[in-house]
Amino acid sequence: MRIMVTGSAGFIGSHLAERLVADGHDVVGIDAFVDYYPRALKEANIAGLLGGPRFTLVEADLRRDELLPSLEGIEAVVHAAAMAGLPRSWTEFQDYMDCNILATQRLLEAARTTGIRRFVHISTSSVYGRDAVGDERLPTRPISPYGVTKLAAENLVLAFVDSFDFPATILRYFSVFGPRQRPDMAYHIFSEALLDGRPIMVFGDGEQTRSNTFVADIVGATIAAIEGGAQGEIYNLGGGEVITLNDAIRTIGEALGVEPEIQHGPDRLGDQRHTQADTTKARLAFGFRPAISPAAGLCAQAEWHRSLRAGGPAEPTHASPAVDR
């Protein structure tokens, strides 16, 4: 299959592109290299893909560039590109609107025009709000501008489904982690601080809980959803175990052989308190079963960070598939 992955040089997009290529698919990766974090990090994410016969990188901005030529011959799109992160969404709202809503609308319109067979839209547990505990029937009450724009993008997708019989499925990711995690994300920040011998800043009491999802599990489920996700349906994708932030820090410290020094700050505006995904719907539809525990995944991420200090990076982590077929 010929598949487009937007945001293909990012944390999750690069893992997804690698897995699709390894599975024998042809991948067209779209990335604008938006100045959210250093371009060099994104280039490193896809270094192993560039020059390969099954991967083509198109540097294009979904907000303004012509998209139809890149969609020629594409059978499926996985729309992973977005402006992520909570804190900056309060102060840079225009960027979040443009990247998460306008870009999605333009991609949907172009994909509808070309008549693609499948469209998988990547969303987030942030659409639920402060406590994302339960299944897809939970009320959607986002408490950050980021979550608001992602929910708006979901509604755009569903409008295309209802109005044009558009073949789209929505996946809500819960707290993805692992090698290549973005430098603004907690476990990346914690791992680097521990390796540097610096204290860790925890916002709040550290008893926030997450059903963290290892990146290999997310990738396997996303690929399964290309064929197994139903048109117009929404699926939670989250890890099978819940872990507190304090326990995650202890696990990373043990993996790196460093005793964490923790400092506490006030709660961050828009942060979720508890997340725990009920993934029954995804399991029944396309066999999603998260395989990697928080402890094993955090150790893998910590080792990746250590490898960077040794001239790394480590080889990509391909865990057992996260789906039953």
C-alpha positions, -999 to +999 in steps of 0.1 A: +000+000+000+011+036-007+006+056+026+011+092+034+022+100+070+020+137+080+044+148+107+067+120+095+098+135+110+083+138+145+085+115+175+056+092+166+055+099+129+091+087+124+085+055+142+053+049+122+070+055+089+098+031+098+074+004+108+053+008+076+085+007+054+096-024+073+062-040+067+067-035+029+046-004+024+056+027+003+055+058+025+053+095+015+063+115+045+051+151+049+068+174+073+070+212+075+098+212+102+079+238+121+101+256+146+087+239+177+120+222+185+153+220+167+152+208+131+183+187+136+164+165+161+137+158+135+163+151+108+179+126+131+146+109+136+143+100+099+180+096+090+176+059+086+147+063+062+162+089+038+176+074+006+156+042+010+135+030-019+102+029+000+103+063+017+099+097+001+101+129+022+082+159+010+089+191+029+056+209+028+034+230+050-002+217+053-014+252+061-004+268+028+013+245+003-003+227-026-012+192-015-027+174-045+006+164-061+018+147-030-015+128-027-012+113-062-014+075-059-019+076-021-043+049-008-043+059+029-033+089+050-023+089+086-026+125+098-002+127+127+010+163+122-001+188+148+011+216+170+015+197+203+021+206+239-001+224+265+018+254+278+025+272+245-011+268+234-021+295+259+003+321+244+006+310+207-030+302+200-029+313+164-002+287+156-024+260+173-054+270+153-036+271+120-016+238+125-044+218+141-075+231+125-067+249+092-041+223+082-065+195+089-092+211+068-069+216+039-057+180+040-092+166+043-103+186+013-073+175-008-077+139+003-115+140-006-107+154-040-082+125-048-106+098-035-083+081-010-094+048+005-086+054+042-079+084+064-067+079+100-068+111+121-046+112+152-061+130+182-054+130+219-068+123+254-066+160+260-100+164+244-116+148+275-103+174+299-089+172+334-098+135+341-097+112+310-107+080+327-131+057+308-141+049+273-150+070+242-184+080+256-167+103+282-178+140+278-153+160+258-144+191+279-108+201+271-091+225+296-063+238+273-063+256+240-044+226+226-072+203+235-098+227+221-081+228+187-077+190+186-114+185+194-122+210+167-101+190+142-120+158+152-153+176+145-140+186+111-131+150+103-166+139+114-182+166+093-164+152+062-176+117+072-212+128+075-213+152+045-191+133+020-191+097+032-154+103+038-135+071+049-120+085+082-113+070+116-101+089+147-076+076+172-072+093+206-036+087+219-029+087+256+005+099+268+029+083+243+065+078+254+097+061+243+128+067+223+128+100+203+102+116+226+099+153+220+123+174+241+094+193+257+078+161+271+082+151+307+101+118+305+126+134+280+132+163+304+135+140+334+160+116+317+182+145+305+182+161+339+192+129+357+220+123+332+232+159+338+229+156+376+203+184+377+172+185+399+138+176+384+110+201+385+076+184+391+045+206+387+021+197+414+025+168+439+036+142+414+006+119+421-009+127+387-016+094+369-012+084+332-020+053+312+013+058+293+015+042+259+048+030+245+055+042+210+058+007+195+023-001+209+008+030+194+025+024+160+011-012+159-024-001+167-023+028+142-013+005+114-040-020+124-066+008+124-058+016+088-077-015+078-096-023+110-110+011+122-146+017+112-156+048+092-166+076+115-156+059+147-133+071+175-110+048+194-090+053+226-054+040+225-037+039+259-014+017+279-027-012+299-012+001+333-015+033+351+016+050+367+020+081+388+045+107+378+065+100+410+068+063+402+078+071+367+107+093+379+118+066+403+118+041+375+139+063+352+163+070+380+168+033+387+173+026+350+200+053+349+215+046+383+208+081+396+189+092+427+164+118+416+165+152+433+129+166+430+117+201+433+080+210+432+063+239+415+026+249+411+002+229+389+005+238+352-025+255+337-044+230+315-027+198+328-047+167+332-049+151+366-057+115+358-059+095+325-068+059+321-079+047+287-106+021+284-095+005+251-121-022+248-135-007+216-101-007+199-094-043+211-127-055+196-123-036+163-087-043+154-071-063+182-053-036+202-036-050+233-007-029+247+023-051+252+049-029+268+046-021+305+055+014+318+086+001+336+099-017+305+091+013+283+107+038+306+139+017+308+140+016+270+136+054+268+163+059+295+187+037+276+180+057+244+189+089+263+221+073+276+230+061+242+229+097+229+256+106+254+278+077+241+276+088+205+242+070+199+214+070+191+203+035+199+186+014+172+149+020+170+129+000+195+105-023+177+085-042+204+061-070+198+030-059+178+003-043+200-025-060+181-040-095+177-048-103+142 
